[in-house]
């Protein structure tokens, strides 16, 4: 019983740390992207950034699939990150 309690505590601490880390990263990115110089750079290089994200996501997917294996923990994590990067790149390239 004590082992289950310790495992549950570990999972809760991990989840709380993940929430704090995501909040810190989003705050940093929001501050960075709301600066005028950064906004001008992103607006000017929108297609290049989209293509870069798409390529990075595709490379991450390929590496996760071929080198790490999708059944491993790192492989599935890298697959998720690759999907996020590739979908962000596609949405930046598709005209609305």
C-alpha positions as CSV (number, residue, x, y, z in Angstrom):
1,X,0.0,0.0,0.0
2,X,2.8,2.3,0.8
3,X,4.3,1.7,-2.6
4,X,1.1,2.6,-4.3
5,X,0.9,5.8,-2.3
6,X,4.5,6.7,-3.2
7,X,3.8,6.0,-6.9
8,X,0.7,8.2,-6.8
9,X,2.7,11.0,-5.1
10,X,5.4,10.7,-7.7
11,X,2.8,10.9,-10.5
12,X,1.2,14.0,-8.9
13,X,4.5,15.7,-8.4
14,X,5.5,15.0,-12.1
15,X,2.1,16.3,-13.3
16,X,2.4,19.5,-11.2
17,X,6.0,20.0,-12.5
18,X,4.8,19.6,-16.0
19,X,2.0,22.1,-15.6
20,X,4.5,24.6,-14.1
21,X,7.0,24.0,-16.9
22,X,4.4,24.5,-19.6
23,X,3.2,27.7,-17.9
24,X,6.7,29.1,-17.7
25,X,7.5,28.2,-21.3
26,X,4.2,29.7,-22.6
27,X,4.8,32.9,-20.6
28,X,8.3,33.2,-22.0
29,X,7.1,32.6,-25.6
30,X,4.3,35.1,-25.1
31,X,6.7,37.7,-23.9
32,X,9.1,37.0,-26.7
33,X,6.5,37.0,-29.5
34,X,4.8,40.2,-28.3
35,X,7.9,42.3,-28.8
36,X,7.7,44.4,-31.9
37,X,10.9,43.3,-33.4
38,X,10.0,39.6,-33.0
39,X,6.6,40.1,-34.5
40,X,8.1,41.8,-37.6
41,X,10.6,38.9,-38.0
42,X,7.9,36.2,-37.7
43,X,5.7,38.1,-40.1
44,X,8.5,38.5,-42.7
45,X,9.7,34.9,-42.4
46,X,6.3,33.2,-42.0
47,X,6.7,30.7,-44.9
48,X,10.3,29.9,-44.1
49,X,9.4,29.3,-40.4
50,X,6.5,27.1,-41.5
51,X,8.7,25.1,-43.8
52,X,11.3,24.7,-41.1
53,X,8.8,23.5,-38.6
54,X,7.4,21.0,-41.2
55,X,10.8,19.6,-41.9
56,X,11.8,19.5,-38.2
57,X,8.6,17.6,-37.5
58,X,9.1,15.2,-40.3
59,X,12.7,14.5,-39.3
60,X,11.5,13.9,-35.7
61,X,8.8,11.5,-36.8
62,X,11.3,9.6,-39.0
63,X,13.9,9.4,-36.2
64,X,11.3,8.3,-33.7
65,X,10.0,5.6,-36.0
66,X,13.2,4.3,-37.5
67,X,15.8,4.8,-34.7
68,X,13.9,4.7,-31.4
69,X,10.8,2.6,-32.2
70,X,7.3,3.8,-31.6
71,X,6.8,1.4,-28.7
72,X,9.5,2.9,-26.6
73,X,8.8,5.9,-24.3
74,X,11.2,8.2,-26.0
75,X,10.0,7.1,-29.4
76,X,6.4,7.9,-28.6
77,X,7.3,11.2,-27.0
78,X,9.4,12.3,-30.0
79,X,6.5,11.2,-32.3
80,X,4.1,13.5,-30.4
81,X,6.6,16.4,-30.6
82,X,7.1,15.7,-34.3
83,X,3.4,15.7,-35.0
84,X,3.0,19.0,-33.2
85,X,5.9,20.6,-35.1
86,X,4.7,19.2,-38.5
87,X,1.1,20.3,-37.9
88,X,2.2,23.8,-36.9
89,X,4.3,24.0,-40.0
90,X,1.5,22.9,-42.2
91,X,-0.9,25.4,-40.7
92,X,1.7,28.1,-41.3
93,X,2.1,27.1,-45.0
94,X,-1.6,26.6,-45.9
95,X,-3.2,29.9,-47.0
96,X,-6.5,30.7,-45.2
